[in-house]
């Protein structure tokens, strides 16, 4: 919960958050940014979110 409080202190209308799943199944915040460089770049958004959904479903 402390991480959420720190995230709320970022003074930006949009934030990016990088997460990593640890070997024990817990999640760790890797980096928080103000969103200036976030995005999918050249990747097709539909393909990205489809792959993300599959990955999340297969790794509960």
Secondary structure, 3 states (H helix, E strand, C coil): CHHHHHHHCCCCCCCEEEEEECCCCCEEEEEEECCCCCCCCCCCHHHHHHHHHHHHHHCC
